[in-house]
């Protein structure tokens, strides 16, 4: 027997600011969450080291499971436009235990990447003043915490002000990327590039990979830089049309990211080549940040533009990363999967006030603690991020197939968009999870060795295991009983979302 708690019947949903975002605003936030400039800077060099000239096709191949999972998000969101996303959908499809772990996967990924983004933003902030500091320098730590605090305040203050800020920050990022591409191609065609390398269609040949291990490594790296587009789904209850706009924005974000990443990669290869010395993309010394290696030669006295772009990218993503995690824990609080305090919504700003502040505080403490204990362990936690991402994305894909299992054969479209594509995406990400875990087991993987195996494996699998422990502990609290009994949230529960988006004011970007 299943019942629906009375408190879920509020016509205004969970109290969030309904009708605030349109398609443009949702897409901007989805793009900003991926930190396109920083993601490219941190990943491109390593992808080239793994597969050489096949880097562009590696980004395209990695796009495929992201696109397939985006269909799962879209279909589930049309049926259940709840800000809990993976938590809510996983619970409705598979029950409370799977749903809770899906929500934990979102939270872990958010916490780890927040620490990383804040550190990167701080490093680039001091680089503007010509300072190259160690990661555990007190000045790096201080500014990183300041950035987390500032972006937590923006997220707490309201999604409207956040969207306005993101419009500006994302615009600057794309202007910087456009300047990079134009300057790189200009020097290539002018013959002044350090290692002009003509474009070859072979770069886009999916059958030209020479090493399976290199291929899997490159695709796993590329998966990371697409992650974040699902933020626009977590804001579904705050959009003009919760059932249509978030899913469309997610698909649009994925496509725009594909064009961005492939375009910049091709331009960089034509400008710098794949050499193993100098500014070549095959130079391991440049792998951590190829912008820093080529900025002076490419833009001369304006090389600081690229530094500012990476700084802005990291700061921008810091704010948008807080959004889905805070809304996920808000939903978990509402449906009794977390203490009641997590369901608190600010009466004026209509944001998940307690969840947002907890996210900022926990991310700051995690960052400070890990940095003071060992910056290498912090770096390993960042390398392990792909495990949490693949984990909760795969849960979403499987949840879509299972939730809609009775509708799959009603039409060809339903079979493809609700069954085939989500299943293929989930299977690909399951493989990515398993392969990543196997690779991370190697003591040579990452920066540390713990218990005789790779520290990255210990941190990545350990962080998910911590979720199991916390879930079991919560199980013994009285408030949790209705959730784990399948009463507060089940397949038949009418989720707590606004009744009719048409009743709300038009969004600040026109509600398109």
Steps between C-alpha positions, in 0.01 A plus 500: 500500500635843409396839624587857412579738786262792536776761499581422137180659378611862509400668171818708491718191505800512733489879519768572237477801267283348226496663156840667536697344212432459131685292240782753467557526875489121547747444217736768630504338844551155346797626296647692792485190719738315269760782522585467129823702507643335810386154389686536172810641666516217753417215263612561141870438561436168672263386227765576236758308701262202506392490134703759310330631186178314588418754774211661305326168438556404866292801603233399250492138625474618862208719396293196403423361849442855625243555224330168572475578872370847416204327332441305824501826694263661253248217505503461877475875547192518275330244720648605837634859495644476851817680610619180668576360150704179542393456864130535422508304176718222643266465800190484282657241271700280738403594854649705784843338529601553137343845495686610814833388355424682176447818700824434686688462170383848395606645837846338496574617147393852591707516816820371338478718192423808710828455685684460171336797329561729795867402509537559126327838527736599781811387310401704196402797714851524642648429155350832386742664745793298373505264799551127455414345837491145632153347524519489879620860539277688748421764236370236259288344775365837617387619157352159416281517811407859414386386154291216647345739753422761232339253262308338785358844580401554136326160493326573832397846381292364212508328163411825321811688608702185436372481144585864432854446627535182294392680183794736547755239606409253226511778242856584605599133476370465147656828390835370629453168318407686180813716534707186550358322194528807274856578612609137462355462149626844398857408591462160335395648167755781533774242553604650834370218721780322693412164345235544228324167448246475215160360589445135405171314484682211666470698825129419486539131414359285783688195369845661508568448872821302540458394863190378679635612836580842357153518348323415826722740696426785258125437499489482879687830518264653246195383695605728784492816290139439393382450857285780642232543234250332732495811722226642281288194589552562872347844444191355333262624769630854445445511124210644305404159360644230734406208276640636173773759550750313724519195272536715189767709672692186595509373142591845367778533757651166399503594131653843566770341714580250224546779243708703748734221603561359153545848348753616760687168485540517122618863518751415773638207303536709184683770696724305738522157340550177690871532573647382827702815565440874502134595474405167340186341639698177540731667751413348838630813674209692344231240566366661818437833329571552132366859513789607722748340261376678188340823626802729449584369154136506393379830644821678601431776755136392510581153628340595832162469325532122508593506870191709576287261293610197704448691826149604395420149378594347836313765701194469277486124538549530875167679525308275263637183663338601829156521336426133418647365823301740716179418315572129517538511877191724518296227330654237726393708801146540366455127439654406840827364361687763707424703815210744471733801516615426144154580360518861622443761226581868549170688530619793287761364260322166441824304511586184701659712771629236743610257227688775318684617811584142601643437154726805526617417853563130428687575176718756682579265788570214259733718295687640800531161667620316193747775409651513848521120527634442150444692180581176316195332655288797391631458146420127514145581611468717190632222278243265653213737418412299190385210719231705674393659170471168316324352805208739520469556125473123452235475774300765313525308173389172654224678694361640175481157337342334804257780582364507143526124442124464439505774234808397302313308230211740456686686225834508322583840651431378853718194445794711382483801733375327817667163456776446247700822532484524883594132529797535264614811685470325837691194374779721361530685828493175696793383292672835559449456874640147506792578271585812700493305826731233354744763375492689831586184695853521356738662756656694212169674429467845652711668765475275806503136610267396783484146644731385220262603219434819307388784724259610227314168526485520879369857497253444213348172617538605863293815448215291359539251786466787749159560344397144582606550862313831532191347340498213749548743791208713375288187473491478881364853548121522555448759224644261239249219556241618247768549232662159538155340527419642156224726630630856465628441145404216267391449141145615574596804710394827345825691528510839664530737204309815396153423368494709184802693366265714292383670818841650567657821372707494186864418545762770510629397161160503336395145579588378151 
